Amino acid sequence: MAEPTRPFIAKQYGLALNACRDGWLVLRQQGPSQVQFWFIALAVGVAAGFAALFFRKGIEALQAWLYGTEDVQYLHSAATYLPWYWILVIPIIGGLLTGLILHHFTRDGVARSVADVIEGAALRNGQVGTKAGIASAFASFITLSTGGSTGREGPVVHIAAVISTRVSRWISADGITGRDLLGCAVAAAVSASFNAPIAGALFALEVVLRHFAVHAFAPIVIASVAGTVISRLEFGDVREFTSPETNELVFYQELPAFLLLGLVCGLVAVVLMRSIFWTDDIGTAFQKHTGIPRWLRPAIAGALLGGIAIFYPHIIGVGYETTLLALTGELALNEVMVFVVLKTAAVAITMAGRMGGGVFSPSLMIGALSGLAFGLIATSVFPDVSGSVSLYALAGMGAVAAAVLGAPISTTLIVFELTGDWQTGLAVMVAVSMSTALASRLVDRSFFLTQLERRGVHLAAGPQAYLLAMFTVSSVMRKPDDPRAADEARSWELIGDGIYVDAAATLEVALPIFDRTLVPFIPVVTLTGKDAAPELKGALFHVDALKAYNRALAATAAEEHS
């Protein structure tokens, strides 16, 4: 009986192999079904979770070696025992390596971050550039390990986006599936990085996808849980920050103080964001004026950071130790004010120096310091109706971070999950709501959307603004051989009057021409040279442009409400 079973087993093995091959072809050609997609979401979540874990562990290992400490949570205390020249040299070397990596592997010498992921979700079917993304991850890894004053969430989110992009291409995912996969990867990476599963899922929905569609919720939660499990297998169920006491409001009369704190933190967040953009403009102007190569720019920024760190090592890295001191109220008011200014300057120098990294962790530190400063003043002026100063620090931490990210919901939950303090919800929510309401009116809703606005990518206004940039004129125009093509003679008349549009332009450029000229169609041309005559390629009709725009709006609305 043993012999006949061997061909049978071989046959069954062959059938199983063919079934797997056929299933893979169906998956690539027709896209995954809902159940299949959940398994894919789980796999992407596991991959992104491990990527975030390895990124964090790698940074901690290199920091520990460079700064000679066993616990990188207390990095600035360890740095006080190092020779001054070592503190100066480390970020310079890091900046030089970062500059060389970005110079050779990115087209513009700039590290990719959360803003690029948001752009990919909105305009590129959930995909980002993989080569530049990998280079940016290595650059940010070096920056964060060698004293750069930024956070790890930006690089981690982009690493996750690179993973989801590769998977989307493997399975030939459509736009909705690609965006959902991106959300899964981001949720897992944030959850693994901060041990915050609830906030990780909401961060992906609120910040990256920028909608709360029901169809995306289940796979994103699955991926977020996967990322958290990976983190907890390594670190356990621990909190990044631990308050030494239970924070609670003494009286509800204290709530107006948190309303005012929210407004103050909103202004602090705006100062932080504008400082980064202002410093970046200065750095670009300096680079252009002096003619220094772009690969040297991060090294110069590293020299400035090292110079500050000689006297104030608190600015090195993420700043967990200083944040914890603020949350426990162990800093004096004069120290707090100095640290707020120096950390803001250090973040601006790091970001403007094109060194890479994120803004979330620095905003937590600056927020905690700002809240503590407010609390020290408030409790001294009104001691009878004031609670603990650490409560103000906690609320300030959430308020500044929420205003910077433009994400009040996920940031509030991240603060709760980072500290384990769920008893202060009322104070944190009040401060967060006021800070985001104020800051969103002084910038383009958030740091990331303002970054994109500065590049000419208009996502802050919503899909009605940015969808026009997704359609090139050439994809909507009617060619000369179309039965409904425009009259050629009339087209040349319009060209002679200066009414035409380049074939490579988008509807964002074309539609204002229709509004200005009131013509039914615009000739589409290719400009071959400065003095050469334009080459007629076809015509863009107003009705065709509006139909394409309407279809895109309808598809977006359907996705966001499905």
C-alpha positions as CSV (number, residue, x, y, z in Angstrom):
1,M,0.0,0.0,0.0
2,A,3.0,2.3,0.5
3,E,4.1,2.4,-3.2
4,P,0.8,3.7,-4.7
5,T,0.7,6.6,-2.2
6,R,3.8,8.2,-3.5
7,P,2.4,9.2,-7.0
8,F,-0.7,10.3,-5.2
9,I,1.2,12.5,-2.8
10,A,3.3,13.9,-5.7
11,K,0.1,14.6,-7.6
12,Q,-1.5,16.4,-4.7
13,Y,1.6,18.4,-4.2
14,G,1.6,19.4,-7.8
15,L,-2.1,20.4,-7.6
16,A,-1.4,22.5,-4.5
17,L,1.5,24.2,-6.2
18,N,-0.6,25.0,-9.2
19,A,-3.4,26.3,-7.0
20,C,-1.0,28.6,-5.3
21,R,0.4,29.8,-8.6
22,D,-3.1,30.4,-9.9
23,G,-4.1,32.2,-6.7
24,W,-1.1,34.5,-7.1
25,L,-2.0,35.3,-10.7
26,V,-5.6,36.1,-9.7
27,L,-4.4,38.2,-6.8
28,R,-2.1,40.2,-9.1
29,Q,-4.6,40.5,-12.0
30,Q,-7.9,41.0,-10.1
31,G,-6.8,42.4,-6.7
32,P,-7.3,40.8,-3.3
33,S,-10.7,39.9,-1.9
34,Q,-11.6,41.3,1.5
35,V,-10.4,38.2,3.5
36,Q,-7.3,37.9,1.4
37,F,-6.6,41.6,2.0
38,W,-6.8,41.2,5.7
39,F,-4.1,38.5,5.6
40,I,-2.0,40.8,3.4
41,A,-2.6,43.7,5.9
42,L,-1.4,41.4,8.7
43,A,1.8,40.5,6.7
44,V,2.4,44.2,5.9
45,G,1.8,45.1,9.6
46,V,4.4,42.5,10.7
47,A,6.9,43.7,8.2
48,A,6.4,47.4,9.1
49,G,6.5,46.5,12.8
50,F,9.8,44.7,12.5
51,A,11.2,47.6,10.4
52,A,10.3,50.1,13.1
53,L,11.7,47.8,15.8
54,F,15.1,47.3,14.0
55,F,15.2,51.1,13.2
56,R,14.8,51.9,16.9
57,K,17.2,49.3,18.2
58,G,19.8,50.3,15.7
59,I,19.6,53.9,16.7
60,E,19.9,53.0,20.4
61,A,22.9,50.7,19.7
62,L,24.8,53.3,17.7
63,Q,24.0,56.1,20.2
64,A,25.1,54.0,23.1
65,W,28.4,53.3,21.3
66,L,29.1,56.8,20.2
67,Y,28.1,58.5,23.5
68,G,29.3,55.8,25.8
69,T,26.1,55.1,27.7
70,E,24.2,51.9,28.5
71,D,20.8,53.7,28.7
72,V,20.1,56.0,25.8
73,Q,17.0,57.3,27.7
74,Y,19.5,59.3,29.7
75,L,21.7,60.4,26.8
76,H,22.3,64.0,27.8
77,S,23.5,63.0,31.3
78,A,26.0,60.7,29.7
79,A,27.1,63.4,27.3
80,T,28.1,65.7,30.1
81,Y,31.0,63.4,30.9
82,L,32.4,63.4,27.3
83,P,35.1,65.7,26.0
84,W,33.7,68.8,24.4
85,Y,35.4,68.1,21.1
86,W,33.8,64.6,20.8
87,I,30.3,66.2,21.3
88,L,31.2,68.6,18.5
89,V,32.6,66.1,16.1
90,I,29.9,63.4,16.3
91,P,27.1,65.4,14.6
92,I,29.5,66.8,12.1
93,I,30.5,63.3,10.9
94,G,26.9,62.3,11.0
95,G,25.9,65.3,8.9
96,L,28.6,64.6,6.4
97,L,27.6,61.0,5.9
98,T,23.9,62.0,5.7
99,G,24.7,64.6,3.1
100,L,26.6,62.1,0.9
101,I,23.9,59.5,1.1
102,L,21.1,62.0,0.2
103,H,23.2,63.6,-2.5
104,H,23.8,60.3,-4.4
105,F,20.5,58.6,-3.9
106,T,17.9,61.4,-4.1
107,R,17.3,63.9,-6.8
108,D,17.0,66.9,-4.5
109,G,19.2,66.0,-1.5
110,V,16.2,66.0,0.9
111,A,15.2,63.2,3.2
112,R,11.7,61.9,2.7
113,S,9.3,62.0,5.6
114,V,5.6,62.0,6.5
115,A,4.7,64.8,4.1
116,D,5.8,62.6,1.2
117,V,3.7,59.7,2.5
118,I,0.6,62.0,2.7
119,E,1.3,63.1,-0.9
120,G,1.6,59.5,-2.0
121,A,-1.7,58.6,-0.4
122,A,-3.5,61.5,-2.0
123,L,-1.9,61.7,-5.5
124,R,0.0,58.5,-6.2
125,N,-2.4,55.7,-5.3
126,G,-0.7,55.1,-2.0
127,Q,2.8,54.7,-3.3
128,V,6.1,56.5,-2.6
129,G,9.5,56.4,-4.2
130,T,11.4,53.4,-2.9
131,K,15.0,54.3,-3.8
132,A,14.8,57.7,-2.2
133,G,12.8,56.2,0.7
134,I,15.5,53.7,1.5
135,A,18.2,56.3,1.2
136,S,16.3,58.6,3.5
137,A,15.9,55.9,6.1
138,F,19.7,55.4,6.2
139,A,20.3,59.1,6.4
140,S,17.8,59.6,9.2
141,F,19.2,56.6,11.0
142,I,22.6,58.3,11.0
143,T,21.2,61.7,11.9
144,L,19.2,60.4,14.9
145,S,22.2,58.3,16.1
146,T,24.7,61.1,15.9
147,G,22.9,63.9,17.8
148,G,20.4,65.2,15.3
149,S,17.6,66.9,17.2
150,T,14.6,65.3,15.5
151,G,12.3,62.3,16.1
152,R,12.2,58.8,14.6
153,E,8.5,58.7,13.7
154,G,9.0,60.5,10.3
155,P,11.6,58.0,9.0
156,V,9.6,55.1,10.4
157,V,6.4,56.1,8.7
158,H,8.3,56.5,5.4
159,I,10.0,53.1,5.8
160,A,6.6,51.6,6.3
161,A,5.3,53.4,3.2
162,V,8.2,51.9,1.2
163,I,7.2,48.4,2.3
164,S,3.5,48.9,1.4
165,T,4.6,50.3,-2.0
166,R,6.6,47.2,-2.8
167,V,3.6,45.0,-1.8
168,S,1.2,47.2,-3.9
169,R,3.3,46.8,-6.9
170,W,3.6,43.0,-6.5
171,I,-0.1,42.5,-6.3
172,S,-0.9,45.3,-8.9
173,A,-3.1,47.1,-6.4
174,D,-5.6,49.7,-7.5
175,G,-5.7,53.1,-5.9
176,I,-8.0,52.2,-3.0
177,T,-6.2,49.0,-2.1
178,G,-2.8,50.8,-2.4
179,R,-4.0,53.5,0.0
180,D,-5.4,51.0,2.5
181,L,-2.1,49.1,2.4
182,L,-0.3,52.3,3.1
183,G,-2.5,53.0,6.0
184,C,-1.9,49.5,7.4
185,A,1.9,49.9,7.2
186,V,1.9,53.3,8.8
187,A,-0.4,52.2,11.6
188,A,1.9,49.2,12.4
189,A,5.0,51.3,12.3
190,V,3.7,54.0,14.6
191,S,2.2,51.3,17.0
192,A,5.5,49.5,17.1
193,S,7.6,52.6,17.5
194,F,5.5,54.1,20.4
195,N,3.7,51.0,21.8
196,A,0.4,52.8,21.0
197,P,-2.0,50.6,19.0
198,I,-5.0,52.8,19.3
199,A,-3.2,55.9,18.3
200,G,-1.3,54.1,15.6
201,A,-4.5,53.1,13.8
202,L,-6.0,56.6,14.2
203,F,-2.8,58.3,13.1
204,A,-2.9,56.4,9.8
205,L,-6.6,57.4,9.2
206,E,-6.4,60.9,10.5
207,V,-3.0,62.1,9.2
208,V,-2.1,59.9,6.2
209,L,-5.3,58.8,4.6
210,R,-7.2,61.8,6.0
211,H,-10.5,60.0,6.2
212,F,-12.2,57.4,8.4
213,A,-13.7,55.1,5.9
214,V,-15.2,52.0,7.4
215,H,-13.7,49.6,4.8
216,A,-10.2,50.7,5.8
217,F,-10.7,50.4,9.6
218,A,-10.5,46.6,10.1
219,P,-7.3,45.9,8.1
220,I,-5.6,49.0,9.6
221,V,-6.5,47.8,13.1
222,I,-5.2,44.3,12.3
223,A,-1.9,45.8,11.2
224,S,-1.7,48.1,14.1
225,V,-2.1,45.3,16.6
226,A,0.5,43.3,14.8
227,G,3.0,46.1,15.1
228,T,2.2,46.5,18.8
229,V,2.7,42.8,19.5
230,I,6.1,42.9,17.9
231,S,7.1,45.9,20.0
232,R,5.8,44.3,23.2
233,L,7.6,41.0,22.5
234,E,10.8,43.1,22.7
235,F,10.1,45.8,25.2
236,G,7.1,44.5,27.2
237,D,4.0,46.5,28.0
238,V,6.0,49.5,29.1
239,R,5.3,53.3,28.8
240,E,7.7,55.7,27.3
241,F,7.0,58.2,30.1
242,T,5.7,57.5,33.6
243,S,4.2,60.2,35.9
244,P,5.2,59.8,39.5
245,E,1.8,60.7,40.8
246,T,-1.9,60.6,39.7
247,N,-2.8,63.8,38.0
248,E,-6.3,65.1,38.4
249,L,-8.1,68.5,38.3
250,V,-8.5,70.0,41.7
251,F,-11.6,71.9,40.7
252,Y,-13.4,72.4,37.5
253,Q,-12.6,76.1,37.9
254,E,-9.2,75.1,36.7
255,L,-10.4,74.3,33.2
256,P,-10.1,78.0,32.0
257,A,-6.4,77.7,32.7
258,F,-6.2,74.8,30.3
259,L,-8.1,76.7,27.6
260,L,-5.5,79.4,27.9
261,L,-2.7,76.8,27.9
262,G,-4.1,75.5,24.7
263,L,-3.9,78.9,23.0
264,V,-0.3,79.4,24.3
265,C,0.7,75.9,23.0
266,G,-0.9,76.7,19.7
267,L,1.3,79.8,19.4
268,V,4.4,77.7,20.5
269,A,3.6,75.2,17.8
270,V,3.3,77.9,15.1
271,V,6.6,79.4,16.2
272,L,8.2,75.9,16.0
273,M,6.9,75.3,12.5
274,R,7.7,78.7,11.2
275,S,11.1,78.6,12.7
276,I,11.8,75.4,10.7
277,F,10.6,76.9,7.4
278,W,12.3,80.3,8.1
279,T,15.6,78.5,8.9
280,D,15.2,76.3,5.8
281,D,14.8,79.4,3.6
282,I,17.9,81.0,5.2
283,G,19.9,77.8,4.6
284,T,18.8,77.6,1.0
285,A,19.7,81.2,0.4
286,F,23.1,80.7,2.1
287,Q,23.8,77.6,0.1
288,K,22.9,79.5,-3.1
289,H,24.9,82.6,-2.2
290,T,28.1,80.7,-1.2
291,G,27.9,77.9,-3.7
292,I,28.6,75.2,-1.2
293,P,27.7,71.7,-2.4
294,R,24.4,70.4,-1.1
295,W,26.1,67.3,0.4
296,L,28.0,69.7,2.8
297,R,24.8,71.4,4.1
298,P,24.0,68.7,6.7
299,A,27.6,68.8,8.0
300,I,27.3,72.5,8.6
301,A,24.1,72.0,10.5
302,G,25.8,69.3,12.5
303,A,28.6,71.7,13.5
304,L,25.9,74.2,14.8
305,L,24.2,71.4,16.7
306,G,27.5,70.2,18.2
307,G,28.3,73.8,19.3
308,I,25.1,74.1,21.1
309,A,25.3,70.6,22.6
310,I,28.7,71.4,24.2
311,F,26.9,73.6,26.6
312,Y,23.4,72.1,26.5
313,P,23.5,68.4,25.7
314,H,19.7,68.3,26.3
315,I,19.1,69.0,22.6
316,I,20.8,65.8,21.5
317,G,18.5,63.2,20.0
318,V,14.8,62.8,20.8
319,G,15.1,64.3,24.3
320,Y,13.3,61.7,26.4
321,E,15.2,62.5,29.5
322,T,14.3,66.2,29.4
323,T,10.7,65.4,28.6
324,L,10.5,63.1,31.6
325,L,12.0,65.8,33.8
326,A,9.3,68.2,32.6
327,L,6.5,65.7,33.2
328,T,7.7,65.1,36.7
329,G,8.1,68.9,37.4
330,E,11.8,68.6,38.3
331,L,12.9,71.7,36.3
332,A,13.0,75.3,37.4
333,L,11.2,78.0,35.4
334,N,14.4,79.6,34.0
335,E,15.7,76.1,32.9
336,V,12.4,75.4,31.1
337,M,12.4,78.7,29.2
338,V,16.0,78.1,28.0
339,F,15.4,74.6,27.0
340,V,12.3,75.6,25.0
341,V,14.3,78.1,23.0
342,L,17.3,75.9,22.5
343,K,15.3,72.8,21.5
344,T,13.3,74.9,19.0
345,A,16.5,76.2,17.5
346,A,18.0,72.8,17.4
347,V,15.0,71.2,15.6
348,A,15.0,74.1,13.1
349,I,18.7,73.6,12.4
350,T,18.4,69.9,12.0
351,M,15.5,70.1,9.6
352,A,16.8,73.1,7.7
353,G,20.2,71.3,7.4
354,R,18.4,68.5,5.5
355,M,19.5,66.0,8.0
356,G,16.3,64.0,8.2
357,G,14.1,62.9,11.1
358,G,10.6,63.7,12.3
359,V,9.0,66.5,14.3
360,F,6.6,64.6,16.6
361,S,9.1,63.6,19.4
362,P,10.6,67.2,19.5
363,S,7.1,68.6,19.7
364,L,6.4,66.4,22.6
365,M,9.5,67.7,24.4
366,I,8.8,71.4,23.6
367,G,5.1,70.9,24.5
368,A,6.0,69.3,27.9
369,L,8.4,72.2,28.6
370,S,5.9,74.8,27.6
371,G,3.2,73.2,29.7
372,L,5.5,73.0,32.7
373,A,6.4,76.7,32.3
374,F,2.7,77.7,32.2
375,G,2.0,75.4,35.1
376,L,4.7,76.9,37.3
377,I,3.4,80.3,36.7
378,A,-0.3,79.4,37.0
379,T,0.1,77.4,40.3
380,S,2.1,80.2,41.8
381,V,-0.5,82.9,40.9
382,F,-3.5,80.8,41.9
383,P,-2.3,78.2,44.3
384,D,-5.7,77.5,45.9
385,V,-7.4,76.3,42.7
386,S,-4.4,74.6,41.0
387,G,-3.5,71.0,40.7
388,S,-0.1,69.5,39.9
389,V,2.3,71.3,37.5
390,S,3.0,67.9,35.9
391,L,-0.7,67.9,34.7
392,Y,0.1,71.2,32.8
393,A,3.2,69.6,31.3
394,L,1.2,66.6,30.2
395,A,-1.5,68.8,28.6
396,G,1.1,71.0,27.0
397,M,2.9,68.0,25.5
398,G,-0.3,66.9,23.8
399,A,-1.3,70.4,22.7
400,V,1.9,71.3,20.9
401,A,2.2,67.9,19.3
402,A,-1.4,67.9,18.1
403,A,-1.0,71.4,16.6
404,V,2.2,70.4,14.8
405,L,0.7,67.2,13.4
406,G,-2.7,68.6,12.8
407,A,-4.1,65.5,14.4
408,P,-5.9,66.2,17.6
409,I,-7.6,62.7,18.0
410,S,-4.6,60.5,17.4
411,T,-2.2,62.8,19.3
412,T,-4.4,62.9,22.3
413,L,-4.5,59.1,22.4
414,I,-0.7,58.8,21.8
415,V,-0.2,61.0,24.9
416,F,-2.4,58.8,26.9
417,E,-0.7,55.6,25.7
418,L,2.8,57.0,26.1
419,T,2.1,58.0,29.7
420,G,-0.6,55.5,30.8
421,D,-2.4,58.4,32.4
422,W,-6.0,58.3,31.4
423,Q,-7.3,60.3,34.3
424,T,-6.3,63.6,32.8
425,G,-8.5,63.3,29.7
426,L,-10.5,66.5,30.3
427,A,-7.5,68.8,30.7
428,V,-5.6,67.3,27.7
429,M,-8.6,67.4,25.4
430,V,-9.4,71.0,26.3
431,A,-5.8,72.1,25.6
432,V,-5.5,70.1,22.4
433,S,-8.7,71.4,21.0
434,M,-7.7,75.0,21.5
435,S,-4.2,74.6,20.2
436,T,-5.2,72.9,17.0
437,A,-8.0,75.4,16.4
438,L,-5.6,78.3,16.7
439,A,-2.6,76.8,14.9
440,S,-4.6,75.5,11.9
441,R,-5.5,79.0,11.1
442,L,-2.0,80.4,11.2
443,V,-0.5,77.6,9.1
444,D,-1.9,75.3,6.4
445,R,-3.5,73.0,9.0
446,S,-0.4,71.2,10.0
447,F,3.4,71.0,9.6
448,F,3.2,68.3,6.9
449,L,0.5,70.0,4.8
450,T,2.4,73.3,5.1
451,Q,5.5,71.5,3.8
452,L,3.5,70.3,0.8
453,E,2.0,73.7,0.2
454,R,5.5,75.2,0.0
455,R,6.2,72.7,-2.7
456,G,3.0,73.7,-4.6
457,V,1.1,70.6,-3.6
458,H,-2.3,71.9,-2.4
459,L,-3.7,69.2,-0.1
460,A,-4.7,71.3,2.8
461,A,-7.9,72.6,1.0
462,G,-9.1,69.1,0.4
463,P,-9.7,66.9,-2.7
464,Q,-11.6,69.6,-4.5
465,A,-8.2,71.4,-4.7
466,Y,-5.7,68.7,-5.2
467,L,-7.6,66.3,-7.5
468,L,-7.0,68.7,-10.4
469,A,-3.3,68.2,-10.2
470,M,-3.8,64.4,-10.8
471,F,-4.9,64.8,-14.4
472,T,-2.6,65.9,-17.1
473,V,-4.0,67.9,-20.0
474,S,-2.8,65.2,-22.5
475,S,-4.8,62.5,-20.7
476,V,-8.1,64.4,-21.1
477,M,-7.7,66.3,-24.4
478,R,-9.2,65.3,-27.7
479,K,-6.6,64.4,-30.3
480,P,-6.8,65.8,-33.9
481,D,-8.0,62.4,-35.2
482,D,-10.9,62.3,-32.7
483,P,-14.3,62.6,-34.4
484,R,-15.2,65.4,-32.0
485,A,-11.9,67.2,-32.4
486,A,-11.7,71.0,-32.3
487,D,-11.5,73.0,-35.5
488,E,-7.8,73.3,-36.4
489,A,-8.1,76.8,-37.9
490,R,-9.8,78.0,-34.7
491,S,-7.2,76.3,-32.6
492,W,-4.4,78.3,-34.4
493,E,-6.3,81.5,-33.9
494,L,-6.5,80.9,-30.2
495,I,-2.8,80.1,-30.1
496,G,-2.1,83.3,-31.9
497,D,-4.0,85.1,-29.2
498,G,-1.9,83.4,-26.5
499,I,-4.6,81.0,-25.4
500,Y,-3.1,77.6,-25.2
501,V,-1.8,75.1,-22.6
502,D,1.2,72.8,-22.6
503,A,0.4,69.1,-22.9
504,A,2.4,68.3,-19.8
505,A,0.3,70.7,-17.7
506,T,-2.4,69.6,-15.3
507,L,-6.1,70.6,-15.1
508,E,-5.0,72.8,-12.1
509,V,-3.4,75.0,-14.7
510,A,-6.0,74.6,-17.4
511,L,-9.3,75.3,-15.6
512,P,-8.4,78.9,-14.6
513,I,-7.8,79.6,-18.3
514,F,-11.3,78.6,-19.1
515,D,-12.6,80.9,-16.4
516,R,-10.5,83.8,-17.7
517,T,-11.2,83.4,-21.4
518,L,-14.7,81.8,-21.5
519,V,-13.7,79.7,-24.5
520,P,-15.2,76.2,-25.0
521,F,-11.8,74.6,-25.7
522,I,-8.1,75.4,-25.3
523,P,-5.5,74.2,-27.8
524,V,-3.0,71.8,-26.4
525,V,0.6,72.3,-27.6
526,T,4.1,71.0,-27.1
527,L,6.7,73.8,-26.7
528,T,9.8,72.4,-28.4
529,G,12.1,75.4,-27.8
530,K,12.3,79.0,-26.7
531,D,12.0,80.4,-30.2
532,A,10.4,77.4,-31.9
533,A,6.7,77.5,-32.9
534,P,4.4,75.4,-30.7
535,E,3.3,72.0,-32.1
536,L,-0.5,71.4,-31.9
537,K,-1.3,68.2,-30.1
538,G,-5.1,68.5,-29.7
539,A,-7.6,70.5,-27.7
540,L,-8.9,70.4,-24.1
541,F,-12.6,71.0,-24.0
542,H,-14.1,72.6,-20.9
543,V,-16.8,70.0,-20.6
544,D,-14.3,67.1,-20.8
545,A,-12.2,68.7,-18.0
546,L,-15.2,69.1,-15.8
547,K,-16.4,65.5,-16.4
548,A,-13.0,64.1,-15.4
549,Y,-12.9,66.3,-12.3
550,N,-16.5,65.3,-11.4
551,R,-15.6,61.6,-11.8
552,A,-12.6,62.0,-9.5
553,L,-14.6,63.8,-6.9
554,A,-17.3,61.1,-7.0
555,A,-14.7,58.4,-6.6
556,T,-13.1,60.1,-3.7
557,A,-16.4,60.6,-1.9
558,A,-17.3,57.0,-2.5
559,E,-14.0,55.8,-1.0
560,E,-14.2,58.1,2.0
561,H,-17.8,57.0,2.8
562,S,-17.5,53.3,2.1
